[in-house]
C-alpha cells in the first residue's frame, strides 16, 4: 500500500526483480520487508530504491486501465 498527500493505492513490485541486479533480492520476502522511506523513495538496505514519481505513475496507469476495462 502506497500513500501520498492526496492518493492511496497498491503497487505491484513483482516486476522489479527483473529490472536489474540491485532489485533481484526484492523477490526474497524477508529482504523485501526491510523497505523504508528515504527522501520520499521506497528504499532497501542494498541501495535499491523506487522514486515516488514511479509509484505514482504506476497507480495512475492502474486507474486508467481500470477505467478502460483493461484487466490487470
N, C-alpha and C positions, 0 to 999 in steps of 0.2 A: 504494500500500500504506500503510495507516494502522495504527499500533501503539500500544496503550495499555498500562497496567500489567498487565492480565490478558486482553487481547484483541488480535487481529490480523485485518485484513481489507482488501479492496479497496473503495474508494469510487468511485462513478461521478460525476465532476464535469461530465459533458456537459450537464446541465440548468442549471448555474449561469449561463452567459452570458445566459440568458433571465430571470434573476431581478432584473435591473436594470443600469443603465449602468456601475456600478463593476465588475461582473462580466463585461461584454461582452468585454474584452480577454483573458479566460481562454481564449477559443477559438483564440487565436494560440499555437501550441506553444512558440515562443521565450519569450513572456511567461509562459505557464503554468509553464515550468521555473524561473522566478525565485522560486518559492514558498519560504518559510522559516517557521520556527516562531517565533511571537511570543506569549509568555504562554500557551502551550498551544494557541493557534489556528494554523491554517494561514493564512498571510498573503502578500500580494503587495505590491510597492513602490507601487502606486497607492492603497493603503489598503483594498483588498478583503480580507476575512478570513472564515473559517468557524470557528465555535466548535467545540471538541472534543465538546460535547454533541450538536451537529447531526450530526457524523460518526458518533458512537456510535449515535445513533438510526437513521441510515441502515443501519448494519451490523446492528442488531437487526432492522429491518424486512426486510432481505435474508435473514437467517437464518430469520425466521418464515415468509416466503414460500417458502423452500426446504423447510422442514419440512412445509408445507401443500401442496407440489407446484405452487406458482404459478411460472410461467416468468418469468424476469427479462428 
